[in-house]
Amino acid sequence: MAVETEQMRFCEKCRKGTVHHVYEDALELEYRCMKCDETTEMVKTFF
C-alpha cells in the first residue's frame, strides 16, 4: 500500500526549500517538487 504525504525539503533544481509530494511504498520513496516538478527517487535498504 502506497502512502502520499507532503514534506518541506531542499530542491536541487530550485536551490531552496520547497514543498514536495512524497509517495512511499514498501521498496522506495519518491519526492516530487511542487514548484518545478523535479522528481527524486530513493530505494529503501533493509541491511
SVG drawing of the C-alpha trace seen along z (x, -y; Angstrom):
<svg xmlns="http://www.w3.org/2000/svg" viewBox="-2 -29 25 35">
<polyline fill="none" stroke="black" stroke-width="0.4" points="0.0,0.0 1.4,-3.4 1.3,-6.4 1.1,-10.0 2.1,-13.0 3.7,-16.4 7.0,-17.4 9.3,-20.5 12.6,-19.6 15.5,-21.2 15.1,-21.1 18.3,-20.8 16.8,-22.4 15.1,-25.3 18.1,-25.7 15.8,-26.3 13.4,-24.6 10.1,-23.8 7.1,-21.6 7.3,-18.1 4.7,-15.4 6.1,-12.2 5.0,-8.9 6.1,-6.0 5.7,-2.3 7.4,0.8 10.5,0.5 11.1,-3.2 10.4,-6.8 9.6,-9.3 9.8,-13.1 8.3,-15.5 8.8,-19.2 5.5,-21.2 7.3,-24.2 9.4,-22.7 8.1,-19.1 11.6,-17.6 11.4,-14.0 13.9,-12.2 13.6,-8.5 15.3,-6.8 15.4,-3.0 14.9,-1.7 17.6,0.7 17.0,3.0 20.6,4.0"/>
</svg>
